[in-house]
Amino acid sequence: MTGGTTTTNNNLLLLLYLSVLITTLFAVVSNAAFNLSTITFDDGYTPLFADFNIKKSDDGRAANLHLNKYAGSGFISSQYYDYGFFSSKIKLPGDYTAGVVVAFYTSNGDVWEKTHDELDIEFLGNLKGKPWRFQTNMYGNGSTSRGREERYRLWFDPTKDFHQYSILWTRKNIIFYVDNVPIREIVRNEAMGSDYPSKPMSLYATIWDASSWATAGGKYKVKYEFEPFVSEFTDFVLDGCPVDPIEQVAGTTSASDCTAKKDEIENKDYSQITPGGQKAMKWFREKYMYYSYCYDTVRYPVPPPECVIVASEQEKFKETGRLKFGSIPKRQRRRKGRGRRQSNNVVVKELQANM
Ligand SMILES: *[C@@H]1O[C@H](CO)[C@@H](O)[C@H](O)[C@H]1NC(C)=O
């Protein structure tokens, strides 16, 4: 996609460069992102733990979560939602962050300890200078023995700027987004049964010490000489039907209360992946996904029922669900140049423009 050219004609190259530049400029203008309305922290959230490590901005539209030697920190939505779209712009801590995990996820584990549902985006800290990695996951009705992890890298450095991360959860599908690029879709089918999350969930954002597993399987721990580790959140979006989870599931509130809202969400632009969005998702998954449970036949000889086996993805993975040529190609890992990263940005902007 970065396309080497063999022509030595400088004029041609210049023309090509200009046309890419112009396409990119138009791409940015015409890339009508989802029409989202953002809320303040207090409109939608409340501290979850270690209030002293949560720093809200003066206008209440942003909040920083700190991790220091005393504690991590986290916030939670004040309401439970019966399906919805959950989103925030996030800027991750930079430099040495091994052992640090920043999580943005939905769950109802506080209400249903044994039969909880969960949808995760988890950023896994790293050694200074290494690219951040992250994973997505899903649990339904306590299916904790059936992890559905996928792991990826990003096409940008998430510690330099804010980027938008979103979780869509409807009765029909689940989509994880990074900057409006769909990176994973789970389409509900009957065979999944209650492994598909279906009870009201709240949104959580946390930063915590996961020294035991986060970085190289726990090899690198959090180093508190680099504290505080700060993850910044802004542009909060919570769109869903707020409910009392117990009443909702017990059927004591009228189920129709939420039907209109569920229908509304299912008809939003972010609930359908356009052909252009499919193309962008394919691009992302082929280039940045380095583990998928769907290709891990050691763990799941029969892939779980929601898995869609894509030949172009599958051929990159071993039967452990890991990439055939090491988890991350060394050449890319070591590459310092801005060139590759910038050309990936051009590619992704073009893809976004056609979504
Ligand atoms: C969820 O799991 C519990 C306990 O195993 C079970 O009783 C219940 O029927 C399950 N719920 C659904 C919707 O299948």
The ligand as an SDF file (V2000), in Angstrom:
LIG
                    3D

 14 14  0  0  0  0  0  0  0  0999 V2000
  -26.7410  -17.3580   32.2280 C   0  0  0  0  0  0  0  0  0  0  0  0
  -26.1120  -18.2940   33.0630 O   0  0  0  0  0  0  0  0  0  0  0  0
  -26.9000  -18.7280   34.1390 C   0  0  0  0  0  0  0  0  0  0  0  0
  -26.0260  -19.5820   35.0520 C   0  0  0  0  0  0  0  0  0  0  0  0
  -25.2860  -20.5040   34.3320 O   0  0  0  0  0  0  0  0  0  0  0  0
  -28.1200  -19.4610   33.6150 C   0  0  0  0  0  0  0  0  0  0  0  0
  -28.9350  -19.8900   34.6790 O   0  0  0  0  0  0  0  0  0  0  0  0
  -28.9030  -18.5210   32.7080 C   0  0  0  0  0  0  0  0  0  0  0  0
  -29.9840  -19.1860   32.1100 O   0  0  0  0  0  0  0  0  0  0  0  0
  -28.0110  -17.9450   31.6270 C   0  0  0  0  0  0  0  0  0  0  0  0
  -28.7160  -16.8970   30.9110 N   0  0  0  0  0  0  0  0  0  0  0  0
  -29.0500  -17.0210   29.6510 C   0  0  0  0  0  0  0  0  0  0  0  0
  -29.7280  -15.8380   29.0550 C   0  0  0  0  0  0  0  0  0  0  0  0
  -28.8070  -18.0260   28.9990 O   0  0  0  0  0  0  0  0  0  0  0  0
  1  2  1  0
  1 10  1  0
  2  3  1  0
  3  4  1  0
  3  6  1  0
  4  5  1  0
  6  7  1  0
  6  8  1  0
  8  9  1  0
  8 10  1  0
 10 11  1  0
 11 12  1  0
 12 13  1  0
 12 14  2  0
M  END
$$$$
